[in-house]
Amino acid sequence: MLRVAVVGSGPAGIYAAESLVAHGPAQVDVYDRVPCPYGLVRYGVAPDHEKIRSISASLAKVFDSPDVRFLGNVEVGTDITLEELGARYDAVLVSSGSSAGRGLGIPGDGLPGSFTATELVSWYCGHPDTRIDAFTDTARHVVVVGMGNVAVDVARILLRPADELARTDVPPHVLDVLRASPIESVSLVGRRGPAEARWTTKELKELGSLTGVDVVVEPAELAVDAAGEQRLAAEPGARRNLDVVREWAQRPRAGASRTLRVRFLQRPVRVLGTERVAGVELERCVLDGHGGATGTGETERVEAGMVVASVGYRGVAVPGLPFDERSGTIPHERGRVVDAAGEPVPGVYVAGWIKRGPSGVIGTNKHDAHETVATLLEDAAAGRLPQPGGTGDALELLASRGVHVVTWSGWRAIEQAELALGESLGRGRTKIVGRDDLVAAALRAAGA
């Protein structure tokens, strides 16, 4: 019986567990540092995108297997070390994702009122490691830097009427802040042109149809160069996106209380302010004909009380494993972790964003996990896995350290507690945010 510890219960980790038990006799323990499973499906997908988040129902089926356990509220590297896992399992598969947001890296970045999209998304999705008062901001104008779907999500959540979000599981404290928000405008800013934007048409149309929001696009900023034309010809989605923003540029303003401004060919060069964010200095850019853009030296100042950098995620180093700081990933060969000399680290594997970087959609993680599992099973068949030297179940070690492990039955109890919270507020299921509250709900189910 092959015993494997999977670190991270997002789609990549769950798909890896599913693949392991499907290919032969295996017992898999799936660890997560938070009490709840599903990773970015729960804490990264916007609360008003219920259809995408519904994939959690299919992910949950993996835990119906008696050979797969969920062990939440366990931080590998703190509550239990990688070496201690290696002593109790035949292999350790790390699928911890890319949990850190990238900043703008310009002067003024880091002033109060300057955030990464990761921080904002974690807040409105109710991640237990995010302070509930992180965004009691009073900004009337917000600049979101980035031209991907996460930037679109952030803009939509900030502009959407709070009463519409009340139909989702958004946490009560988030709903309170959004209801009281004085936001008048959100500007989406990108360095390149509309042909290079990485959003998807469905999300773009949704953003442009928000109640009580005017959309403003400068026709002069809709330039497309030769490289852009090639992309538009090769990618129908890019052409549809361009059609959407061109339609926005022709819309008359209706005098709505809030405005979405979409700015292309603008590069942030400085966050303005002394004690907190007061605005952003933008440099006008021109396309270079090769898919990039260069600055012209011509700048303008845009008023803003909050700046959100939506320019990507990066992984966080796992204690005891090699790490590539440039890519924010763990070096590997087909999922097999390798050291600085390119030699395999026996018994340790990676899957998901910590393996390949923040790319692809949820389904991409299935192929990625299958590749890693195939490599792991290949090593097992060849006798290349180290022999575990530890004794006893990891749960015994964690219990001796006072760690309150949340099992699958505990997670089901959290779900029931969230349904009860929503009912008490006259809403549907509503997220519980505090780690202690989540653990308490899980322990009540165990009679602890």
Residue pairs with C-beta under 8 A, 6 or more apart in sequence:
1 25
1 26
1 27
2 20
2 24
2 25
2 26
2 27
2 90
2 91
2 380
3 26
3 27
3 28
3 29
3 88
3 89
3 90
3 91
3 388
4 17
4 20
4 26
4 27
4 28
4 29
4 89
4 90
4 91
4 92
4 93
4 376
5 28
5 29
5 31
5 85
5 88
5 89
5 91
5 92
5 93
5 394
6 13
6 16
6 17
6 28
6 29
6 30
6 31
6 92
6 93
6 95
7 13
7 31
7 76
7 85
7 92
7 93
7 94
7 95
7 96
7 318
8 30
8 31
8 32
8 39
8 94
8 95
8 96
8 97
8 352
8 354
9 30
9 31
9 32
9 37
9 38
9 39
9 70
9 72
10 38
10 39
10 40
10 41
10 95
10 97
10 352
10 365
11 38
11 39
11 40
11 41
11 55
11 59
11 352
11 362
11 365
11 366
12 39
12 95
12 97
12 351
12 352
12 353
12 355
12 365
12 368
12 369
13 30
13 32
13 39
13 93
13 95
13 351
13 352
13 369
14 30
14 37
14 38
14 59
14 62
15 351
15 365
15 366
15 368
15 369
15 370
16 28
16 93
16 95
16 351
16 369
16 372
16 373
17 28
17 30
17 62
17 68
18 62
18 68
19 369
19 370
19 373
20 26
20 28
20 373
20 376
20 377
21 28
21 65
21 67
21 68
23 373
23 377
24 377
26 67
27 67
27 68
27 69
28 67
28 68
28 69
29 68
29 69
29 71
29 89
29 394
30 37
30 63
30 68
30 69
30 70
30 71
31 71
31 72
31 74
31 76
32 39
32 70
32 71
32 72
32 73
32 74
33 73
33 74
33 75
33 76
34 43
34 72
34 73
34 127
34 128
34 129
34 435
34 438
35 72
35 73
35 128
35 406
35 410
35 411
35 414
35 435
35 438
35 439
35 442
36 42
36 72
36 128
36 406
36 411
36 414
36 438
37 56
37 59
37 60
37 63
37 70
37 72
37 411
38 56
38 59
39 97
40 97
41 52
41 53
41 55
41 56
41 59
41 362
42 53
42 56
42 125
43 121
43 122
43 125
43 126
43 127
44 121
44 125
45 52
45 53
45 125
46 121
46 124
46 125
46 153
46 156
46 157
47 53
47 124
47 125
47 157
47 165
47 168
47 169
47 170
48 156
48 157
48 160
48 164
48 165
48 168
49 153
50 168
52 362
55 362
62 68
63 69
63 70
63 408
69 407
69 408
70 406
70 407
70 408
70 411
71 394
71 395
71 398
71 405
71 406
71 407
72 405
72 406
72 407
72 410
72 411
72 442
73 403
73 404
73 405
73 406
73 435
73 438
73 439
73 442
74 80
74 398
74 403
74 405
76 82
76 85
76 96
76 318
77 318
77 319
77 320
79 398
79 401
79 403
80 394
80 397
80 398
80 401
80 403
81 319
81 320
82 92
82 318
82 319
82 320
82 321
82 348
83 320
84 390
84 394
84 397
85 92
85 394
86 92
86 347
86 348
86 386
86 388
87 388
87 389
87 390
88 388
88 390
88 392
88 393
88 394
88 397
89 347
89 388
89 394
90 347
90 380
90 385
90 386
90 388
91 347
91 348
91 349
91 376
91 379
91 380
91 385
92 347
92 348
92 349
93 348
93 349
93 350
93 351
93 372
93 373
93 376
94 318
94 321
94 330
94 337
94 348
94 349
94 350
94 351
94 354
95 350
95 351
95 352
95 354
95 355
95 369
96 315
96 316
96 318
96 352
96 354
97 313
97 315
97 352
97 353
97 354
98 313
98 314
98 315
98 316
98 328
98 353
98 354
98 357
98 358
99 118
99 313
99 315
99 316
100 116
100 118
100 313
100 314
100 315
100 316
100 328
101 116
101 117
101 118
101 119
101 309
101 312
101 313
101 314
102 116
102 309
102 311
102 312
102 313
102 314
103 109
103 110
103 114
103 116
103 309
103 311
104 114
104 145
104 268
104 271
104 307
104 309
104 311
106 268
106 269
106 270
106 271
107 269
107 270
107 271
108 114
108 270
108 271
108 272
108 273
108 277
109 271
109 307
109 309
111 271
111 273
111 275
111 276
111 277
112 275
112 276
112 277
113 137
113 139
113 273
113 276
113 277
113 305
113 306
113 307
114 271
114 277
114 306
114 307
114 309
115 135
115 306
115 307
115 308
115 309
116 308
116 309
116 310
117 144
117 146
117 150
117 151
117 154
117 308
117 309
117 310
117 311
118 313
119 130
119 134
120 135
120 154
120 308
121 150
121 153
121 154
122 129
122 130
123 130
123 131
123 132
123 134
123 135
123 174
124 135
124 157
124 170
124 171
124 174
124 178
125 431
126 169
126 170
126 171
126 174
126 431
126 432
126 433
127 433
128 433
128 434
128 435
128 438
129 435
132 171
132 173
132 433
132 434
133 173
135 174
135 177
136 177
137 177
137 305
137 306
138 182
138 305
139 182
139 183
139 277
139 304
139 305
139 306
140 182
140 183
140 184
140 185
140 305
141 183
141 184
141 185
141 186
141 187
141 302
141 303
141 304
141 305
141 306
142 158
142 183
142 185
142 186
142 187
142 304
142 305
142 306
142 307
142 308
143 186
143 187
143 189
143 268
143 280
143 302
143 304
143 306
143 307
143 308
144 151
144 154
144 155
144 186
144 187
144 188
144 189
144 307
144 308
144 310
145 151
145 189
145 190
145 268
145 280
145 307
145 308
145 309
145 310
145 311
146 188
146 189
146 190
146 309
146 310
146 311
147 188
147 190
147 192
147 196
147 197
147 198
147 199
148 197
148 198
148 199
148 310
149 198
149 199
149 200
149 203
150 310
151 188
151 199
151 308
151 310
152 188
152 199
152 203
152 204
152 207
153 203
154 308
154 310
155 186
155 188
155 207
155 260
156 203
156 206
156 207
156 210
157 165
157 178
158 178
158 181
158 183
158 186
159 183
159 186
159 210
159 213
159 258
159 260
160 210
160 211
161 210
161 211
161 212
162 175
162 178
162 179
162 181
164 211
165 175
165 178
166 175
166 427
167 427
167 428
168 428
169 418
169 422
169 428
169 429
169 430
169 431
170 178
170 430
170 431
171 430
171 431
171 432
171 433
172 425
172 430
173 433
183 258
184 257
184 258
184 259
185 258
185 259
185 260
185 261
186 258
186 259
186 260
186 261
187 260
187 261
187 262
187 263
187 302
187 304
188 260
188 261
188 262
188 263
189 263
189 266
189 268
189 280
189 282
190 196
190 197
190 263
190 264
190 265
190 266
191 265
191 266
191 267
191 285
191 293
192 264
192 265
192 285
192 287
192 291
192 292
192 293
193 221
193 222
193 223
193 224
193 225
193 228
193 264
193 265
193 287
193 293
194 222
194 224
194 228
194 241
194 242
194 245
194 246
194 264
195 224
195 225
195 227
195 228
195 229
195 231
195 232
195 238
195 242
196 228
196 231
196 291
197 238
197 241
197 264
199 241
200 237
200 241
201 237
201 240
201 241
201 244
204 241
204 244
204 245
205 244
207 260
208 215
208 244
208 248
208 260
210 258
210 260
212 256
212 257
212 258
213 256
213 258
213 259
213 260
214 251
214 253
214 254
214 255
214 256
214 258
214 259
214 260
215 248
215 251
215 259
215 260
215 262
216 248
216 253
216 259
216 260
216 261
216 262
217 245
217 248
217 249
217 261
217 262
218 249
218 263
218 264
219 249
221 263
221 264
221 265
221 266
222 242
222 245
222 246
222 249
222 264
223 264
223 265
223 286
223 287
224 232
224 242
224 287
225 287
225 288
225 289
226 289
227 287
227 289
227 290
227 291
228 287
228 291
231 238
231 291
232 238
232 239
232 242
233 239
245 262
248 262
263 282
265 284
265 285
265 286
265 287
265 293
266 282
266 283
266 284
266 285
267 282
267 283
267 285
267 293
267 295
268 280
268 281
268 282
268 283
268 307
269 281
269 282
269 283
269 295
269 299
270 280
270 281
271 277
271 279
271 280
271 281
271 307
272 278
272 279
272 280
272 281
272 301
273 279
276 305
277 304
277 305
277 306
277 307
278 303
278 304
278 305
279 301
279 302
279 303
279 304
280 301
280 302
280 304
280 307
281 299
281 300
281 301
281 302
282 299
282 300
282 301
282 302
283 295
283 296
283 297
283 298
283 299
284 295
284 296
284 298
284 299
284 300
285 293
285 294
285 295
285 296
286 293
286 294
286 296
287 293
288 294
312 358
313 328
313 353
313 358
314 328
314 358
315 323
315 328
315 329
315 330
315 353
315 354
315 357
316 328
317 323
318 330
318 354
321 330
321 337
321 345
321 348
322 330
322 331
322 337
322 338
322 339
322 340
322 345
323 329
323 330
323 331
324 330
324 331
327 357
328 357
329 350
329 353
329 354
329 355
329 356
329 357
330 337
330 350
330 354
330 355
331 337
331 338
331 339
331 340
332 338
332 349
332 350
332 355
333 342
333 344
333 375
334 371
334 372
334 374
334 375
335 349
335 350
335 351
335 355
335 368
335 371
335 372
335 373
335 375
335 376
336 344
336 345
336 348
336 349
336 372
336 375
336 376
336 379
337 344
337 345
337 348
337 349
337 350
338 344
338 345
339 345
344 384
346 384
346 385
346 386
347 385
347 386
349 372
349 375
349 376
350 372
351 365
351 368
351 369
351 371
351 372
351 373
352 365
352 368
352 369
353 359
355 368
355 372
356 368
360 368
379 385
395 405
398 405
399 405
404 439
404 442
404 443
404 448
406 414
406 438
406 439
406 442
407 442
407 446
409 445
409 446
410 441
410 442
410 443
410 445
410 446
411 442
412 445
413 441
413 442
413 444
413 445
413 446
414 432
414 438
414 441
414 442
415 429
416 441
417 432
417 441
417 444
418 429
418 430
418 431
418 432
419 429
421 429
421 430
421 432
422 428
422 429
422 430
432 438
432 441
